């Protein structure tokens, strides 16, 4: 049976951020930590080796695949910051048009540095993601 690798753990978020090699990326990671914490009202928790998540929800697909995931989160990756925001949220694409310099992948929004984006738009994306996930799933926002 398949077991998810990305699970919450007791690794220190601060220790993880302190390991980020680039000083600028580390500073941005602390700004993201503050922004996500203030916006979600949740304590940051490490998910797997590299995702800083906020809140949690349990999903189950029609295929039977199920698991737990953070409601929102980010990861200060070497190349870009990965932002984990709800896919399918109705306002997402319109807000992304106003976010600033970014790229999108299958599940993430990627930003090189926070100076490239509008923080207020990111905050709205976080809030909309929370609402969307809460409408779809049972969540724990502690």
Phi and psi in radians as a Rosetta constraint file:
Dihedral C 1 N 2 CA 2 C 2 CIRCULARHARMONIC -1.216 0.35
Dihedral N 2 CA 2 C 2 N 3 CIRCULARHARMONIC 2.357 0.35
Dihedral C 2 N 3 CA 3 C 3 CIRCULARHARMONIC -2.104 0.35
Dihedral N 3 CA 3 C 3 N 4 CIRCULARHARMONIC 2.256 0.35
Dihedral C 3 N 4 CA 4 C 4 CIRCULARHARMONIC -1.101 0.35
Dihedral N 4 CA 4 C 4 N 5 CIRCULARHARMONIC 2.407 0.35
Dihedral C 4 N 5 CA 5 C 5 CIRCULARHARMONIC -1.504 0.35
Dihedral N 5 CA 5 C 5 N 6 CIRCULARHARMONIC -0.517 0.35
Dihedral C 5 N 6 CA 6 C 6 CIRCULARHARMONIC -1.584 0.35
Dihedral N 6 CA 6 C 6 N 7 CIRCULARHARMONIC 1.571 0.35
Dihedral C 6 N 7 CA 7 C 7 CIRCULARHARMONIC -2.185 0.35
Dihedral N 7 CA 7 C 7 N 8 CIRCULARHARMONIC 2.684 0.35
Dihedral C 7 N 8 CA 8 C 8 CIRCULARHARMONIC -1.130 0.35
Dihedral N 8 CA 8 C 8 N 9 CIRCULARHARMONIC 2.570 0.35
Dihedral C 8 N 9 CA 9 C 9 CIRCULARHARMONIC -2.545 0.35
Dihedral N 9 CA 9 C 9 N 10 CIRCULARHARMONIC 3.138 0.35
Dihedral C 9 N 10 CA 10 C 10 CIRCULARHARMONIC -1.691 0.35
Dihedral N 10 CA 10 C 10 N 11 CIRCULARHARMONIC 0.205 0.35
Dihedral C 10 N 11 CA 11 C 11 CIRCULARHARMONIC -1.049 0.35
Dihedral N 11 CA 11 C 11 N 12 CIRCULARHARMONIC 2.473 0.35
Dihedral C 11 N 12 CA 12 C 12 CIRCULARHARMONIC -1.272 0.35
Dihedral N 12 CA 12 C 12 N 13 CIRCULARHARMONIC 2.224 0.35
Dihedral C 12 N 13 CA 13 C 13 CIRCULARHARMONIC -1.105 0.35
Dihedral N 13 CA 13 C 13 N 14 CIRCULARHARMONIC -0.766 0.35
Dihedral C 13 N 14 CA 14 C 14 CIRCULARHARMONIC -1.103 0.35
Dihedral N 14 CA 14 C 14 N 15 CIRCULARHARMONIC -0.784 0.35
Dihedral C 14 N 15 CA 15 C 15 CIRCULARHARMONIC -1.068 0.35
Dihedral N 15 CA 15 C 15 N 16 CIRCULARHARMONIC -0.675 0.35
Dihedral C 15 N 16 CA 16 C 16 CIRCULARHARMONIC -1.093 0.35
Dihedral N 16 CA 16 C 16 N 17 CIRCULARHARMONIC -0.841 0.35
Dihedral C 16 N 17 CA 17 C 17 CIRCULARHARMONIC -1.097 0.35
Dihedral N 17 CA 17 C 17 N 18 CIRCULARHARMONIC -0.672 0.35
Dihedral C 17 N 18 CA 18 C 18 CIRCULARHARMONIC -1.097 0.35
Dihedral N 18 CA 18 C 18 N 19 CIRCULARHARMONIC -0.363 0.35
Dihedral C 18 N 19 CA 19 C 19 CIRCULARHARMONIC -1.455 0.35
Dihedral N 19 CA 19 C 19 N 20 CIRCULARHARMONIC -0.147 0.35
Dihedral C 19 N 20 CA 20 C 20 CIRCULARHARMONIC -1.151 0.35
Dihedral N 20 CA 20 C 20 N 21 CIRCULARHARMONIC 2.138 0.35
Dihedral C 20 N 21 CA 21 C 21 CIRCULARHARMONIC -1.170 0.35
Dihedral N 21 CA 21 C 21 N 22 CIRCULARHARMONIC -0.815 0.35
Dihedral C 21 N 22 CA 22 C 22 CIRCULARHARMONIC -1.276 0.35
Dihedral N 22 CA 22 C 22 N 23 CIRCULARHARMONIC 2.206 0.35
Dihedral C 22 N 23 CA 23 C 23 CIRCULARHARMONIC -1.057 0.35
Dihedral N 23 CA 23 C 23 N 24 CIRCULARHARMONIC -0.775 0.35
Dihedral C 23 N 24 CA 24 C 24 CIRCULARHARMONIC -1.114 0.35
Dihedral N 24 CA 24 C 24 N 25 CIRCULARHARMONIC -0.759 0.35
Dihedral C 24 N 25 CA 25 C 25 CIRCULARHARMONIC -1.138 0.35
Dihedral N 25 CA 25 C 25 N 26 CIRCULARHARMONIC -0.642 0.35
Dihedral C 25 N 26 CA 26 C 26 CIRCULARHARMONIC -1.143 0.35
Dihedral N 26 CA 26 C 26 N 27 CIRCULARHARMONIC -0.763 0.35
Dihedral C 26 N 27 CA 27 C 27 CIRCULARHARMONIC -1.053 0.35
Dihedral N 27 CA 27 C 27 N 28 CIRCULARHARMONIC -0.779 0.35
Dihedral C 27 N 28 CA 28 C 28 CIRCULARHARMONIC -1.094 0.35
Dihedral N 28 CA 28 C 28 N 29 CIRCULARHARMONIC -0.656 0.35
Dihedral C 28 N 29 CA 29 C 29 CIRCULARHARMONIC -1.093 0.35
Dihedral N 29 CA 29 C 29 N 30 CIRCULARHARMONIC -0.710 0.35
Dihedral C 29 N 30 CA 30 C 30 CIRCULARHARMONIC -1.156 0.35
Dihedral N 30 CA 30 C 30 N 31 CIRCULARHARMONIC -0.656 0.35
Dihedral C 30 N 31 CA 31 C 31 CIRCULARHARMONIC -1.132 0.35
Dihedral N 31 CA 31 C 31 N 32 CIRCULARHARMONIC -0.733 0.35
Dihedral C 31 N 32 CA 32 C 32 CIRCULARHARMONIC -1.119 0.35
Dihedral N 32 CA 32 C 32 N 33 CIRCULARHARMONIC -0.710 0.35
Dihedral C 32 N 33 CA 33 C 33 CIRCULARHARMONIC -1.011 0.35
Dihedral N 33 CA 33 C 33 N 34 CIRCULARHARMONIC -0.812 0.35
Dihedral C 33 N 34 CA 34 C 34 CIRCULARHARMONIC -1.102 0.35
Dihedral N 34 CA 34 C 34 N 35 CIRCULARHARMONIC -0.802 0.35
Dihedral C 34 N 35 CA 35 C 35 CIRCULARHARMONIC -1.081 0.35
Dihedral N 35 CA 35 C 35 N 36 CIRCULARHARMONIC -0.859 0.35
Dihedral C 35 N 36 CA 36 C 36 CIRCULARHARMONIC -1.145 0.35
Dihedral N 36 CA 36 C 36 N 37 CIRCULARHARMONIC -0.695 0.35
Dihedral C 36 N 37 CA 37 C 37 CIRCULARHARMONIC -1.105 0.35
Dihedral N 37 CA 37 C 37 N 38 CIRCULARHARMONIC -0.850 0.35
Dihedral C 37 N 38 CA 38 C 38 CIRCULARHARMONIC -1.119 0.35
Dihedral N 38 CA 38 C 38 N 39 CIRCULARHARMONIC -0.727 0.35
Dihedral C 38 N 39 CA 39 C 39 CIRCULARHARMONIC -1.255 0.35
Dihedral N 39 CA 39 C 39 N 40 CIRCULARHARMONIC -0.690 0.35
Dihedral C 39 N 40 CA 40 C 40 CIRCULARHARMONIC -1.543 0.35
Dihedral N 40 CA 40 C 40 N 41 CIRCULARHARMONIC -0.448 0.35
Dihedral C 40 N 41 CA 41 C 41 CIRCULARHARMONIC 1.282 0.35
Dihedral N 41 CA 41 C 41 N 42 CIRCULARHARMONIC 0.239 0.35
Dihedral C 41 N 42 CA 42 C 42 CIRCULARHARMONIC -1.915 0.35
Dihedral N 42 CA 42 C 42 N 43 CIRCULARHARMONIC 2.703 0.35
Dihedral C 42 N 43 CA 43 C 43 CIRCULARHARMONIC -1.393 0.35
Dihedral N 43 CA 43 C 43 N 44 CIRCULARHARMONIC 2.435 0.35
Dihedral C 43 N 44 CA 44 C 44 CIRCULARHARMONIC -1.230 0.35
Dihedral N 44 CA 44 C 44 N 45 CIRCULARHARMONIC 2.497 0.35
Dihedral C 44 N 45 CA 45 C 45 CIRCULARHARMONIC -2.435 0.35
Dihedral N 45 CA 45 C 45 N 46 CIRCULARHARMONIC 2.466 0.35
Dihedral C 45 N 46 CA 46 C 46 CIRCULARHARMONIC -1.310 0.35
Dihedral N 46 CA 46 C 46 N 47 CIRCULARHARMONIC 2.381 0.35
Dihedral C 46 N 47 CA 47 C 47 CIRCULARHARMONIC -2.090 0.35
Dihedral N 47 CA 47 C 47 N 48 CIRCULARHARMONIC 2.039 0.35
Dihedral C 47 N 48 CA 48 C 48 CIRCULARHARMONIC 1.144 0.35
Dihedral N 48 CA 48 C 48 N 49 CIRCULARHARMONIC -2.662 0.35
Dihedral C 48 N 49 CA 49 C 49 CIRCULARHARMONIC -1.515 0.35
Dihedral N 49 CA 49 C 49 N 50 CIRCULARHARMONIC -0.297 0.35
Dihedral C 49 N 50 CA 50 C 50 CIRCULARHARMONIC -2.552 0.35
Dihedral N 50 CA 50 C 50 N 51 CIRCULARHARMONIC 0.113 0.35
Dihedral C 50 N 51 CA 51 C 51 CIRCULARHARMONIC -1.888 0.35
Dihedral N 51 CA 51 C 51 N 52 CIRCULARHARMONIC 2.262 0.35
Dihedral C 51 N 52 CA 52 C 52 CIRCULARHARMONIC -1.721 0.35
Dihedral N 52 CA 52 C 52 N 53 CIRCULARHARMONIC 1.945 0.35
Dihedral C 52 N 53 CA 53 C 53 CIRCULARHARMONIC -1.957 0.35
Dihedral N 53 CA 53 C 53 N 54 CIRCULARHARMONIC 2.781 0.35
Dihedral C 53 N 54 CA 54 C 54 CIRCULARHARMONIC -2.320 0.35
Dihedral N 54 CA 54 C 54 N 55 CIRCULARHARMONIC 2.177 0.35
Dihedral C 54 N 55 CA 55 C 55 CIRCULARHARMONIC 1.217 0.35
Dihedral N 55 CA 55 C 55 N 56 CIRCULARHARMONIC 3.110 0.35
Dihedral C 55 N 56 CA 56 C 56 CIRCULARHARMONIC -2.697 0.35
Dihedral N 56 CA 56 C 56 N 57 CIRCULARHARMONIC 2.755 0.35
Dihedral C 56 N 57 CA 57 C 57 CIRCULARHARMONIC -2.581 0.35
Dihedral N 57 CA 57 C 57 N 58 CIRCULARHARMONIC 2.738 0.35
Dihedral C 57 N 58 CA 58 C 58 CIRCULARHARMONIC -1.872 0.35
Dihedral N 58 CA 58 C 58 N 59 CIRCULARHARMONIC 2.230 0.35
Dihedral C 58 N 59 CA 59 C 59 CIRCULARHARMONIC -2.025 0.35
Dihedral N 59 CA 59 C 59 N 60 CIRCULARHARMONIC 2.694 0.35
Dihedral C 59 N 60 CA 60 C 60 CIRCULARHARMONIC -2.544 0.35
Dihedral N 60 CA 60 C 60 N 61 CIRCULARHARMONIC 2.113 0.35
Dihedral C 60 N 61 CA 61 C 61 CIRCULARHARMONIC -1.534 0.35
Dihedral N 61 CA 61 C 61 N 62 CIRCULARHARMONIC 2.841 0.35
Dihedral C 61 N 62 CA 62 C 62 CIRCULARHARMONIC -1.030 0.35
Dihedral N 62 CA 62 C 62 N 63 CIRCULARHARMONIC -0.479 0.35
Dihedral C 62 N 63 CA 63 C 63 CIRCULARHARMONIC -1.211 0.35
Dihedral N 63 CA 63 C 63 N 64 CIRCULARHARMONIC -0.229 0.35
Dihedral C 63 N 64 CA 64 C 64 CIRCULARHARMONIC 1.744 0.35
Dihedral N 64 CA 64 C 64 N 65 CIRCULARHARMONIC -0.272 0.35
Dihedral C 64 N 65 CA 65 C 65 CIRCULARHARMONIC -1.141 0.35
Dihedral N 65 CA 65 C 65 N 66 CIRCULARHARMONIC 2.316 0.35
Dihedral C 65 N 66 CA 66 C 66 CIRCULARHARMONIC -2.529 0.35
Dihedral N 66 CA 66 C 66 N 67 CIRCULARHARMONIC 2.854 0.35
Dihedral C 66 N 67 CA 67 C 67 CIRCULARHARMONIC 3.104 0.35
Dihedral N 67 CA 67 C 67 N 68 CIRCULARHARMONIC -3.002 0.35
Dihedral C 67 N 68 CA 68 C 68 CIRCULARHARMONIC -2.053 0.35
Dihedral N 68 CA 68 C 68 N 69 CIRCULARHARMONIC 2.624 0.35
Dihedral C 68 N 69 CA 69 C 69 CIRCULARHARMONIC -2.623 0.35
Dihedral N 69 CA 69 C 69 N 70 CIRCULARHARMONIC 2.740 0.35
Dihedral C 69 N 70 CA 70 C 70 CIRCULARHARMONIC -1.219 0.35
Dihedral N 70 CA 70 C 70 N 71 CIRCULARHARMONIC 2.584 0.35
Dihedral C 70 N 71 CA 71 C 71 CIRCULARHARMONIC -1.135 0.35
Dihedral N 71 CA 71 C 71 N 72 CIRCULARHARMONIC -0.818 0.35
Dihedral C 71 N 72 CA 72 C 72 CIRCULARHARMONIC -2.486 0.35
Dihedral N 72 CA 72 C 72 N 73 CIRCULARHARMONIC 2.867 0.35
Dihedral C 72 N 73 CA 73 C 73 CIRCULARHARMONIC -3.125 0.35
Dihedral N 73 CA 73 C 73 N 74 CIRCULARHARMONIC -3.085 0.35
Dihedral C 73 N 74 CA 74 C 74 CIRCULARHARMONIC -2.697 0.35
Dihedral N 74 CA 74 C 74 N 75 CIRCULARHARMONIC 2.885 0.35
Dihedral C 74 N 75 CA 75 C 75 CIRCULARHARMONIC -2.506 0.35
Dihedral N 75 CA 75 C 75 N 76 CIRCULARHARMONIC 2.169 0.35
Dihedral C 75 N 76 CA 76 C 76 CIRCULARHARMONIC -1.402 0.35
Dihedral N 76 CA 76 C 76 N 77 CIRCULARHARMONIC 1.395 0.35
Dihedral C 76 N 77 CA 77 C 77 CIRCULARHARMONIC -1.285 0.35
Dihedral N 77 CA 77 C 77 N 78 CIRCULARHARMONIC 2.865 0.35
Dihedral C 77 N 78 CA 78 C 78 CIRCULARHARMONIC -1.033 0.35
Dihedral N 78 CA 78 C 78 N 79 CIRCULARHARMONIC -0.812 0.35
Dihedral C 78 N 79 CA 79 C 79 CIRCULARHARMONIC -1.424 0.35
Dihedral N 79 CA 79 C 79 N 80 CIRCULARHARMONIC -0.868 0.35
Dihedral C 79 N 80 CA 80 C 80 CIRCULARHARMONIC -2.551 0.35
Dihedral N 80 CA 80 C 80 N 81 CIRCULARHARMONIC 2.806 0.35
Dihedral C 80 N 81 CA 81 C 81 CIRCULARHARMONIC -1.372 0.35
Dihedral N 81 CA 81 C 81 N 82 CIRCULARHARMONIC 2.294 0.35
Dihedral C 81 N 82 CA 82 C 82 CIRCULARHARMONIC -1.700 0.35
Dihedral N 82 CA 82 C 82 N 83 CIRCULARHARMONIC 2.187 0.35
Dihedral C 82 N 83 CA 83 C 83 CIRCULARHARMONIC -1.888 0.35
Dihedral N 83 CA 83 C 83 N 84 CIRCULARHARMONIC 2.168 0.35
Dihedral C 83 N 84 CA 84 C 84 CIRCULARHARMONIC -1.727 0.35
Dihedral N 84 CA 84 C 84 N 85 CIRCULARHARMONIC 1.839 0.35
Dihedral C 84 N 85 CA 85 C 85 CIRCULARHARMONIC -2.243 0.35
Dihedral N 85 CA 85 C 85 N 86 CIRCULARHARMONIC 2.702 0.35
Dihedral C 85 N 86 CA 86 C 86 CIRCULARHARMONIC -1.067 0.35
Dihedral N 86 CA 86 C 86 N 87 CIRCULARHARMONIC 2.219 0.35
Dihedral C 86 N 87 CA 87 C 87 CIRCULARHARMONIC -1.390 0.35
Dihedral N 87 CA 87 C 87 N 88 CIRCULARHARMONIC 2.575 0.35
Dihedral C 87 N 88 CA 88 C 88 CIRCULARHARMONIC 1.534 0.35
Dihedral N 88 CA 88 C 88 N 89 CIRCULARHARMONIC -0.150 0.35
Dihedral C 88 N 89 CA 89 C 89 CIRCULARHARMONIC -1.131 0.35
Dihedral N 89 CA 89 C 89 N 90 CIRCULARHARMONIC 2.219 0.35
Dihedral C 89 N 90 CA 90 C 90 CIRCULARHARMONIC -1.019 0.35
Dihedral N 90 CA 90 C 90 N 91 CIRCULARHARMONIC -0.575 0.35
Dihedral C 90 N 91 CA 91 C 91 CIRCULARHARMONIC -1.584 0.35
Dihedral N 91 CA 91 C 91 N 92 CIRCULARHARMONIC -0.088 0.35
Dihedral C 91 N 92 CA 92 C 92 CIRCULARHARMONIC -0.933 0.35
Dihedral N 92 CA 92 C 92 N 93 CIRCULARHARMONIC -0.935 0.35
Dihedral C 92 N 93 CA 93 C 93 CIRCULARHARMONIC -1.103 0.35
Dihedral N 93 CA 93 C 93 N 94 CIRCULARHARMONIC -0.709 0.35
Dihedral C 93 N 94 CA 94 C 94 CIRCULARHARMONIC -1.127 0.35
Dihedral N 94 CA 94 C 94 N 95 CIRCULARHARMONIC -0.734 0.35
Dihedral C 94 N 95 CA 95 C 95 CIRCULARHARMONIC -1.172 0.35
Dihedral N 95 CA 95 C 95 N 96 CIRCULARHARMONIC -0.676 0.35
Dihedral C 95 N 96 CA 96 C 96 CIRCULARHARMONIC -1.050 0.35
Dihedral N 96 CA 96 C 96 N 97 CIRCULARHARMONIC -0.519 0.35
Dihedral C 96 N 97 CA 97 C 97 CIRCULARHARMONIC -1.084 0.35
Dihedral N 97 CA 97 C 97 N 98 CIRCULARHARMONIC -0.432 0.35
Dihedral C 97 N 98 CA 98 C 98 CIRCULARHARMONIC -1.861 0.35
Dihedral N 98 CA 98 C 98 N 99 CIRCULARHARMONIC 0.020 0.35
Dihedral C 98 N 99 CA 99 C 99 CIRCULARHARMONIC -1.212 0.35
Dihedral N 99 CA 99 C 99 N 100 CIRCULARHARMONIC -0.646 0.35
Dihedral C 99 N 100 CA 100 C 100 CIRCULARHARMONIC 2.014 0.35
Dihedral N 100 CA 100 C 100 N 101 CIRCULARHARMONIC -2.783 0.35
Dihedral C 100 N 101 CA 101 C 101 CIRCULARHARMONIC -1.216 0.35
Dihedral N 101 CA 101 C 101 N 102 CIRCULARHARMONIC 2.019 0.35
Dihedral C 101 N 102 CA 102 C 102 CIRCULARHARMONIC -2.780 0.35
Dihedral N 102 CA 102 C 102 N 103 CIRCULARHARMONIC 2.961 0.35
Dihedral C 102 N 103 CA 103 C 103 CIRCULARHARMONIC -2.305 0.35
Dihedral N 103 CA 103 C 103 N 104 CIRCULARHARMONIC 2.743 0.35
Dihedral C 103 N 104 CA 104 C 104 CIRCULARHARMONIC -2.127 0.35
Dihedral N 104 CA 104 C 104 N 105 CIRCULARHARMONIC 2.572 0.35
Dihedral C 104 N 105 CA 105 C 105 CIRCULARHARMONIC -2.092 0.35
Dihedral N 105 CA 105 C 105 N 106 CIRCULARHARMONIC -2.853 0.35
Dihedral C 105 N 106 CA 106 C 106 CIRCULARHARMONIC -1.040 0.35
Dihedral N 106 CA 106 C 106 N 107 CIRCULARHARMONIC -0.780 0.35
Dihedral C 106 N 107 CA 107 C 107 CIRCULARHARMONIC -2.177 0.35
Dihedral N 107 CA 107 C 107 N 108 CIRCULARHARMONIC -0.136 0.35
Dihedral C 107 N 108 CA 108 C 108 CIRCULARHARMONIC -2.175 0.35
Dihedral N 108 CA 108 C 108 N 109 CIRCULARHARMONIC 2.804 0.35
Dihedral C 108 N 109 CA 109 C 109 CIRCULARHARMONIC -1.924 0.35
Dihedral N 109 CA 109 C 109 N 110 CIRCULARHARMONIC 2.281 0.35
Dihedral C 109 N 110 CA 110 C 110 CIRCULARHARMONIC -1.954 0.35
Dihedral N 110 CA 110 C 110 N 111 CIRCULARHARMONIC 2.270 0.35
Dihedral C 110 N 111 CA 111 C 111 CIRCULARHARMONIC -2.261 0.35
Dihedral N 111 CA 111 C 111 N 112 CIRCULARHARMONIC 2.446 0.35
Dihedral C 111 N 112 CA 112 C 112 CIRCULARHARMONIC -1.309 0.35
Dihedral N 112 CA 112 C 112 N 113 CIRCULARHARMONIC -0.854 0.35
Dihedral C 112 N 113 CA 113 C 113 CIRCULARHARMONIC -2.591 0.35
Dihedral N 113 CA 113 C 113 N 114 CIRCULARHARMONIC 2.663 0.35
Dihedral C 113 N 114 CA 114 C 114 CIRCULARHARMONIC -1.154 0.35
Dihedral N 114 CA 114 C 114 N 115 CIRCULARHARMONIC -0.448 0.35
Dihedral C 114 N 115 CA 115 C 115 CIRCULARHARMONIC -1.089 0.35
Dihedral N 115 CA 115 C 115 N 116 CIRCULARHARMONIC -0.333 0.35
Dihedral C 115 N 116 CA 116 C 116 CIRCULARHARMONIC -1.455 0.35
Dihedral N 116 CA 116 C 116 N 117 CIRCULARHARMONIC -0.163 0.35
Dihedral C 116 N 117 CA 117 C 117 CIRCULARHARMONIC -2.212 0.35
Dihedral N 117 CA 117 C 117 N 118 CIRCULARHARMONIC 2.857 0.35
Dihedral C 117 N 118 CA 118 C 118 CIRCULARHARMONIC -1.565 0.35
Dihedral N 118 CA 118 C 118 N 119 CIRCULARHARMONIC 1.945 0.35
Dihedral C 118 N 119 CA 119 C 119 CIRCULARHARMONIC -1.102 0.35
Dihedral N 119 CA 119 C 119 N 120 CIRCULARHARMONIC -0.596 0.35
Dihedral C 119 N 120 CA 120 C 120 CIRCULARHARMONIC -1.135 0.35
Dihedral N 120 CA 120 C 120 N 121 CIRCULARHARMONIC -0.648 0.35
Dihedral C 120 N 121 CA 121 C 121 CIRCULARHARMONIC -1.175 0.35
Dihedral N 121 CA 121 C 121 N 122 CIRCULARHARMONIC -0.728 0.35
Dihedral C 121 N 122 CA 122 C 122 CIRCULARHARMONIC -1.066 0.35
Dihedral N 122 CA 122 C 122 N 123 CIRCULARHARMONIC -0.731 0.35
Dihedral C 122 N 123 CA 123 C 123 CIRCULARHARMONIC -1.057 0.35
Dihedral N 123 CA 123 C 123 N 124 CIRCULARHARMONIC -0.714 0.35
Dihedral C 123 N 124 CA 124 C 124 CIRCULARHARMONIC -1.141 0.35
Dihedral N 124 CA 124 C 124 N 125 CIRCULARHARMONIC -0.686 0.35
Dihedral C 124 N 125 CA 125 C 125 CIRCULARHARMONIC -1.077 0.35
Dihedral N 125 CA 125 C 125 N 126 CIRCULARHARMONIC -0.705 0.35
Dihedral C 125 N 126 CA 126 C 126 CIRCULARHARMONIC -1.115 0.35
Dihedral N 126 CA 126 C 126 N 127 CIRCULARHARMONIC -0.859 0.35
Dihedral C 126 N 127 CA 127 C 127 CIRCULARHARMONIC -1.074 0.35
Dihedral N 127 CA 127 C 127 N 128 CIRCULARHARMONIC -0.751 0.35
Dihedral C 127 N 128 CA 128 C 128 CIRCULARHARMONIC -1.135 0.35
Dihedral N 128 CA 128 C 128 N 129 CIRCULARHARMONIC -0.654 0.35
Dihedral C 128 N 129 CA 129 C 129 CIRCULARHARMONIC -1.092 0.35
Dihedral N 129 CA 129 C 129 N 130 CIRCULARHARMONIC -0.776 0.35
Dihedral C 129 N 130 CA 130 C 130 CIRCULARHARMONIC -1.048 0.35
Dihedral N 130 CA 130 C 130 N 131 CIRCULARHARMONIC -0.860 0.35
Dihedral C 130 N 131 CA 131 C 131 CIRCULARHARMONIC -1.042 0.35
Dihedral N 131 CA 131 C 131 N 132 CIRCULARHARMONIC -0.779 0.35
Dihedral C 131 N 132 CA 132 C 132 CIRCULARHARMONIC -1.084 0.35
Dihedral N 132 CA 132 C 132 N 133 CIRCULARHARMONIC -0.828 0.35
Dihedral C 132 N 133 CA 133 C 133 CIRCULARHARMONIC -1.121 0.35
Dihedral N 133 CA 133 C 133 N 134 CIRCULARHARMONIC -0.715 0.35
Dihedral C 133 N 134 CA 134 C 134 CIRCULARHARMONIC -1.119 0.35
Dihedral N 134 CA 134 C 134 N 135 CIRCULARHARMONIC -0.586 0.35
Dihedral C 134 N 135 CA 135 C 135 CIRCULARHARMONIC -1.252 0.35
Dihedral N 135 CA 135 C 135 N 136 CIRCULARHARMONIC -0.471 0.35
Dihedral C 135 N 136 CA 136 C 136 CIRCULARHARMONIC -1.628 0.35
Dihedral N 136 CA 136 C 136 N 137 CIRCULARHARMONIC -0.561 0.35
Dihedral C 136 N 137 CA 137 C 137 CIRCULARHARMONIC -2.411 0.35
Dihedral N 137 CA 137 C 137 N 138 CIRCULARHARMONIC 2.903 0.35
Dihedral C 137 N 138 CA 138 C 138 CIRCULARHARMONIC -1.395 0.35
Dihedral N 138 CA 138 C 138 N 139 CIRCULARHARMONIC 2.192 0.35
Dihedral C 138 N 139 CA 139 C 139 CIRCULARHARMONIC -2.096 0.35
Dihedral N 139 CA 139 C 139 N 140 CIRCULARHARMONIC 2.790 0.35
Dihedral C 139 N 140 CA 140 C 140 CIRCULARHARMONIC -2.162 0.35
Dihedral N 140 CA 140 C 140 N 141 CIRCULARHARMONIC 1.902 0.35
Dihedral C 140 N 141 CA 141 C 141 CIRCULARHARMONIC -1.822 0.35
Dihedral N 141 CA 141 C 141 N 142 CIRCULARHARMONIC 0.679 0.35
